Amino acid sequence: MGFFFCKNVVWRLGDGTSVNFWRDCWIPRSFPLIDSYAEAIPESKMEKKVSDYVGINGNWLVNSLRVMHLSSL
């Protein structure tokens, strides 16, 4: 039921402060990122929000993700 729900819903992120980067299905037609990267995500990062990875200019903070060695993101 969970994947069906994620697969068929569009999420409006707004400012991203209430959307969990790893656990929520915020990428269209995708699984939560934690499903693919659970071993690579440090415990201290598990509750990060989408807004934590976006700079004030609206660009992704790619270096924050590279630190975790997420090569396929």
C-alpha positions in Angstrom: 0.0 0.0 0.0 2.8 2.4 0.9 4.6 2.3 -2.5 1.2 2.5 -4.4 0.4 5.6 -2.4 3.9 7.2 -3.0 3.8 6.3 -6.7 0.4 7.9 -7.4 0.7 11.2 -5.3 2.4 14.4 -6.3 3.9 16.2 -3.3 4.2 20.0 -3.3 7.3 20.7 -1.3 6.7 24.3 -0.5 9.8 25.5 1.3 10.8 21.9 2.2 10.9 22.4 6.0 8.3 19.7 6.7 9.4 17.1 4.2 11.9 14.5 5.4 14.6 14.2 2.8 15.2 10.5 3.4 11.9 9.0 4.6 9.3 10.8 2.6 8.2 10.1 -1.1 8.9 13.6 -2.4 10.6 12.6 -5.7 7.9 11.8 -8.3 7.5 8.1 -9.2 10.1 7.1 -6.7 10.7 5.3 -3.4 11.8 7.1 -0.3 15.6 7.6 -0.6 16.2 5.6 2.6 15.1 2.5 0.7 18.2 2.8 -1.6 20.7 4.5 0.7 20.0 3.3 4.3 23.6 2.1 4.9 25.1 5.3 3.6 23.0 7.7 5.7 24.6 8.6 9.1 22.1 8.4 12.0 22.7 12.2 12.6 21.3 12.9 9.1 18.2 10.7 9.2 15.8 13.5 10.2 17.1 16.1 7.8 14.5 18.0 5.8 14.6 18.8 2.1 15.2 22.4 3.0 18.5 21.3 4.7 19.9 20.5 1.3 18.8 23.6 -0.5 20.7 26.9 -0.3 19.2 30.3 0.1 19.4 30.8 -3.7 17.3 27.7 -4.3 20.2 25.5 -5.6 21.0 22.1 -4.2 23.8 21.9 -1.6 25.5 19.1 -3.6 28.6 19.0 -1.4 26.4 18.1 1.7 25.3 15.0 -0.2 28.7 14.1 -1.6 30.1 13.9 2.0 27.9 10.8 2.4 29.3 9.3 -0.9 25.9 9.0 -2.6 27.3 8.6 -6.1 24.0 7.9 -7.8 22.1 10.9 -6.5 
